[in-house]
Amino acid sequence: MIIDVSAFQGLIDWRRVLSVNKVDRVILRSTTKNGMLDTRFMENYNGLAKNSFKGVFDVYKFAYSKTYDAALNEAKNALETLKSRAVLRAVNVFWLDLENIDGVRFSQSQAAQVIGAYRVMCESYGVEFGIYANYDYVKNVLPKWAATYPLWLARYNSITGDVKPFKIEMWQYTNNGKVNGITGAVDLSKYVKGGET
């Protein structure tokens, strides 16, 4: 099981989550729109550590910027915030979350600029970079050169669909999952063997 959580999930009983469920990977929201650390980030991070989580630990950042310079600053702020809390070294992959902002989608040019900026900043901080996007974005918005990077696909369907040349590392297949120890709906993902659909 792969779960991603943020302050929206409220107080999480990590002892129960990790003892009752087989959790392979946890992805926490890093910073919010205003650049502040997710209000439950440290609580969740410490809950994982206290309960000896042995799986993969990642973070994600929703992109609000649509230009290269703004995205560079946005990514730097998130990475610096994690570094200042002494948690950056524990991060396996920093996922750029590309979605519509207030119902407005990214153009291909904007997506390319933002991906480029986040990639550069992650490289400068020594953190692996990945892209989270839905099926429509992968097919119609992401530049093909971005297929070099790990893809975390969001598609609430019975199949991932063909996203070549991208290779899926994880597939978020529902936003309405149930996890013992977490109240309410949870996003659930799973690995896609060999990155193929």
C-alpha positions in Angstrom: 0.0 0.0 0.0 1.2 3.5 -0.9 -0.5 6.5 0.8 -0.1 10.2 0.5 -1.4 12.5 3.3 -1.5 16.1 4.4 -3.2 18.2 7.0 -6.5 17.3 5.4 -6.4 13.8 6.9 -6.3 15.3 10.4 -4.7 13.4 13.3 -3.3 10.1 12.1 -2.7 7.1 14.4 0.6 6.0 12.8 1.0 3.1 15.3 -2.2 1.6 14.0 -1.6 2.6 10.4 1.8 0.8 10.3 0.8 -2.2 12.5 -2.5 -3.1 10.8 -1.7 -2.2 7.2 1.2 -3.2 4.9 2.5 0.3 4.0 5.3 0.3 1.5 5.6 4.0 0.9 4.4 7.3 2.5 4.3 10.6 0.7 3.7 13.8 2.8 2.7 17.2 1.5 5.7 19.5 2.0 4.5 23.1 1.9 1.2 24.9 1.2 0.3 27.6 -1.2 1.7 30.3 1.1 5.0 28.4 1.3 4.6 27.3 4.9 5.2 23.7 6.0 2.0 21.6 6.0 0.6 22.1 9.5 0.8 18.3 10.2 4.0 17.6 8.4 6.3 17.3 11.5 3.6 15.4 13.4 3.3 12.9 10.6 7.1 12.7 10.0 7.7 12.1 13.7 4.9 9.5 13.8 6.6 7.5 11.1 9.9 7.7 12.9 8.5 6.8 16.3 6.8 3.8 14.9 9.9 2.6 13.0 8.6 3.0 9.4 10.9 1.1 7.2 9.4 1.9 3.8 10.0 4.6 1.3 9.5 8.2 2.4 8.7 10.9 -0.2 7.2 14.4 -0.2 5.1 16.2 -2.8 4.6 19.9 -3.7 1.6 21.3 -5.5 2.8 23.8 -8.1 1.1 27.2 -8.0 3.7 28.9 -10.3 3.5 28.9 -14.1 6.8 30.6 -15.0 10.4 29.3 -14.7 11.6 31.9 -12.2 8.5 31.7 -10.0 8.7 27.9 -10.0 12.4 28.1 -9.1 11.6 30.2 -6.1 8.7 28.0 -5.1 10.7 24.8 -5.3 13.7 26.4 -3.4 11.4 27.6 -0.6 9.9 24.1 -0.2 13.4 22.4 -0.2 14.9 25.0 2.1 11.9 24.5 4.5 12.5 20.8 4.6 16.2 21.3 5.0 15.7 23.7 7.9 13.7 21.1 9.7 16.5 18.5 9.2 14.2 16.2 7.2 15.4 16.7 3.6 18.0 14.0 4.0 15.3 11.4 4.6 13.4 12.2 1.4 13.6 9.7 -1.4 11.8 11.5 -4.1 10.5 15.1 -4.3 7.3 14.9 -6.4 6.2 17.9 -8.4 2.3 17.9 -8.3 1.1 19.4 -11.6 -2.7 20.0 -11.7 -5.1 22.7 -12.7 -5.0 25.8 -10.5 -8.4 27.1 -9.7 -9.8 25.2 -12.7 -7.2 26.6 -15.1 -4.9 24.0 -16.7 -1.2 24.5 -17.5 -0.2 25.1 -21.1 2.5 22.8 -22.5 5.0 25.7 -22.3 4.1 26.5 -18.7 4.4 22.9 -17.7 7.8 22.6 -19.4 9.1 25.7 -17.5 7.8 24.5 -14.2 9.2 21.0 -14.6 12.5 22.4 -15.7 12.7 24.7 -12.7 11.8 22.1 -10.1 14.2 19.6 -11.7 17.1 22.0 -11.5 16.3 22.9 -7.9 16.0 19.3 -6.8 19.3 18.5 -8.5 21.0 21.3 -6.7 19.7 20.0 -3.3 20.7 16.4 -4.2 17.1 15.1 -4.1 15.6 12.8 -6.7 12.9 14.5 -8.8 9.6 13.0 -10.0 6.3 14.2 -11.5 2.8 13.6 -10.3 0.1 14.2 -13.0 -3.2 12.9 -14.1 -3.8 11.0 -17.4 -4.9 14.0 -19.3 -1.8 16.0 -18.3 0.5 13.1 -19.2 -1.0 12.7 -22.6 -1.6 16.4 -23.5 0.4 18.7 -21.3 3.7 17.2 -20.2 6.7 17.6 -22.5 7.9 14.3 -23.9 11.5 15.0 -22.6 10.0 14.8 -19.1 9.6 11.0 -19.6 13.1 10.8 -18.3 11.8 11.3 -14.8 9.7 9.0 -12.6 5.9 9.4 -13.1 3.3 9.1 -10.4 0.1 8.8 -12.4 -3.3 9.8 -11.0 -6.1 8.0 -12.7 -9.2 6.8 -10.9 -10.0 4.0 -13.3 -9.6 0.3 -13.6 -6.6 0.8 -15.9 -3.7 3.1 -16.1 -4.0 3.6 -19.9 -1.1 3.9 -22.3 1.2 6.8 -21.3 4.3 6.0 -23.4 7.0 7.2 -23.5 6.4 7.8 -19.8 7.1 5.0 -17.4 4.8 4.8 -14.4 6.5 4.3 -11.0 3.3 4.6 -9.0 -0.4 4.7 -9.9 -2.8 6.6 -7.7 -5.9 4.7 -8.4 -8.3 6.2 -5.9 -8.8 9.3 -3.7 -11.4 7.5 -1.6 -9.5 4.7 0.0 -9.9 3.5 3.6 -6.9 3.0 5.9 -7.0 1.7 9.4 -5.7 4.5 11.6 -6.8 7.4 9.3 -10.2 8.9 9.5 -11.9 9.7 6.2 -10.8 9.2 2.6 -7.2 8.6 1.7 -5.4 8.6 -1.7 -4.1 5.2 -2.4 -1.4 4.2 -5.0 0.4 1.1 -6.0 3.5 0.2 -7.9 3.3 -0.5 -11.6 5.6 -3.4 -12.4 8.4 -2.4 -14.7 6.8 1.0 -15.3 4.7 -0.5 -18.1 0.9 -0.1 -18.4 
